[in-house]
Structure formats: C-alpha cells, structure tokens
Amino acid sequence: MTAATSSRSAPRPVTAEDPPPDVARPSGWAALRSRIPNEELPGIATLVVLAVLVGSVVIGWAAPTTALSLAVVALGARTVLDARSGGLPTGAVIVAGALVVVLAACWWSGTDLDQKPRWTTERPTEGLAAYEMAAGSLTIDLTESPRPMGVTAEVGVGRVIVKVPDADVRAGRVDLQARVAGGWVSVPIPQDDEVRPIGRDAGPALMDEVATQSGDAPTVVVRVDVGIGNVEVHRVR
Amino acid sequence: MSGERRGWNRGWDVKGAAVGLFLIGAGLVLLRRDDAAFDALPALAIVGAVACGALALALARLDGALGDLLSKELTRRRARKTGAERI
C-alpha cells in the first residue's frame, strides 16, 4: 500500500469551519416529546394529576376529601406503573400512605374535612347552648349570659376560648371540663391572684383534660371537647 | 420477580405492585365512604392487603405471558416480512 492510496482512503479530520452534519430533527410536539426522558413520564403525569386535583379544590369543583382520595388512587396507579418496570417510587408511596392514614383517621373520628374553617364568637342568650365545628376558632363569651347556663362545644381541629366572669370563678359557680385529644388546655391564673379556684395552668400535653374546682351549686356548666388544638379559659374581671 | 429481560416485559416488582394496588383500593374505599366498609375497616385492611398481594402476583404473571406472546408474534411477523423481501 502506497502513501497516496492511504491518504485517499483515510477520512479527513473534522475542523471547526466544517458545517454541522445534517441530522433529522423533530419539530413541534415530537420535538417536545423527544426532550422528555421516558423514565420521567410517570412522575410528570402524576404531578399533572395532583395539580389538577389541587386546582379543582381551589376552584370549588371537588371537595377536599374527594380530591385527597383521588390523589391516593393516582399515586397508587403510579406505583403500579413503576412496579411494572421493577421500580418503587418511595416518595409517592410515603405521601399516599400518609394521606390514607389522615383520611382514615378523619373518617374514624367523624371529622369532616370538607367543612371550611370558621372563626366565630358566640354569646349564648338561653339557658342551654351547643356548638359543633369541624375546624377554626370558637370563642364562647359567658360574661353576660343568663344564669343558670349550660354549654357544650365540640371542635375537630382548632381553638376554643371560654370567657367566664372572674367573680363567678372565685365564688365557685363555674364548672368547666375541657378535654383535648392532641393539644393542651390553658387556664391562665393572674399573678396577683391568691385564690386559685379554677383548674391549673396546663402546659402542652398530648392528651389533656382539665376540670375546674366548682362549688356545690354551679350556675355555669361548660363541657368542651377538642380533637386537635387547644382550649383557653379567660377570666374576665 | 425482577429479571434481566428487556423490552415488553422487563420484570415486575410484585411488592411495589401490591402496595400500589392497596393504595388504589384504599383510595376508592375512602372515596365511597361506605358505612358497611367503615364497620369492618380493620378486617378490610388485612384482607385487602392479602388480596392485593395475590392480585399483583397474578397481574405480573399475566402481563409477562401476554408480553411473551406479543413478542413472539411480532418476531414471527418480522421474520416473515424479512424472508419475503429476500425472495
């Protein structure tokens, strides 16, 4: 083999001045599709479904409970799809599991997640009053209520403030029992108060229950039951 | 269950499939909120987990069998077409 034949058969080295080789490039939707790696498609589809569900709740097309349940179904379907290629989306499984636990706990405890939280102040004017709320803040003002007065309040998630006259507390006319499944009951006691006839100043506790020390004939009876949150008793002077 | 096979059937993760099916079932139960299901919720969860495991195994085997069948058919057609072109 001569030098002339070898230089003829060897390919010419590519330089910077050479034009780029012609490559068939997809256009439009195909171009966008070609940029997305196949491995990411289930994740992207899941995010789109979750975004649609969040949007439907924000707009008001779907109730939160329905959207969360559908999110669990979507995450489950994504897990099955990933399992087909031998993978397990750990993050999606953890999120879906947490949602299942929360939804089941709400179903079990009777908490309605579809109700919107409320912030309200109630001043009962009749002898008996009962309040029920899924979430929010409930203030029960008993300072000007008639006597005798009986009040019950049930709140799923939130805060309950009970305002009672300090004079009634000192006289032992207030019988208050508050129970919180997850949270605490707070009964603030004034620093200069030598008489402490009401409850205690409770710190945070997972399961808290406080009852006041009332006399033999209480004229104000209050029963408060809170799932998650806190109860505050304010003594109004 | 994971294998070295490629293409149509790359091998199922049966545990993952069972978890996914369980989540789908739980989501549907929570969506319906049936009173009968509420009364038997703990038992339903246990039975559902076992059923989802069995269903995932069946699904993996069925998908594998269908994938093999389809691959063989596609290969046969390709071979037939290639043979015709050569002739």
Chai-1 contact restraints between the chains, C-beta under 6 A:
chainA,res_idxA,chainB,res_idxB,connection_type,confidence,min_distance_angstrom,max_distance_angstrom,comment,restraint_id
A,S69,B,G27,contact,1.0,0.0,6.0,A-B,restraint_1
A,S69,B,L30,contact,1.0,0.0,6.0,A-B,restraint_2
A,S69,B,L31,contact,1.0,0.0,6.0,A-B,restraint_3
A,V72,B,L23,contact,1.0,0.0,6.0,A-B,restraint_4
A,V72,B,G27,contact,1.0,0.0,6.0,A-B,restraint_5
A,V73,B,I24,contact,1.0,0.0,6.0,A-B,restraint_6
A,V73,B,G27,contact,1.0,0.0,6.0,A-B,restraint_7
A,G76,B,G20,contact,1.0,0.0,6.0,A-B,restraint_8
A,G76,B,L23,contact,1.0,0.0,6.0,A-B,restraint_9
A,G76,B,I24,contact,1.0,0.0,6.0,A-B,restraint_10
A,G76,B,G27,contact,1.0,0.0,6.0,A-B,restraint_11
A,T79,B,G16,contact,1.0,0.0,6.0,A-B,restraint_12
A,T79,B,V19,contact,1.0,0.0,6.0,A-B,restraint_13
A,T79,B,G20,contact,1.0,0.0,6.0,A-B,restraint_14
A,V80,B,A17,contact,1.0,0.0,6.0,A-B,restraint_15
A,V80,B,G20,contact,1.0,0.0,6.0,A-B,restraint_16
A,A83,B,W12,contact,1.0,0.0,6.0,A-B,restraint_17
A,A83,B,D13,contact,1.0,0.0,6.0,A-B,restraint_18
A,A83,B,G16,contact,1.0,0.0,6.0,A-B,restraint_19
A,A83,B,A17,contact,1.0,0.0,6.0,A-B,restraint_20
A,A83,B,G20,contact,1.0,0.0,6.0,A-B,restraint_21
A,R84,B,W12,contact,1.0,0.0,6.0,A-B,restraint_22
A,S85,B,R10,contact,1.0,0.0,6.0,A-B,restraint_23
A,G86,B,S2,contact,1.0,0.0,6.0,A-B,restraint_24
A,G86,B,G11,contact,1.0,0.0,6.0,A-B,restraint_25
A,G86,B,D13,contact,1.0,0.0,6.0,A-B,restraint_26
A,L88,B,D13,contact,1.0,0.0,6.0,A-B,restraint_27
A,L88,B,G16,contact,1.0,0.0,6.0,A-B,restraint_28
A,V93,B,V19,contact,1.0,0.0,6.0,A-B,restraint_29
A,A96,B,L23,contact,1.0,0.0,6.0,A-B,restraint_30
A,V100,B,A26,contact,1.0,0.0,6.0,A-B,restraint_31
A,L103,B,L30,contact,1.0,0.0,6.0,A-B,restraint_32
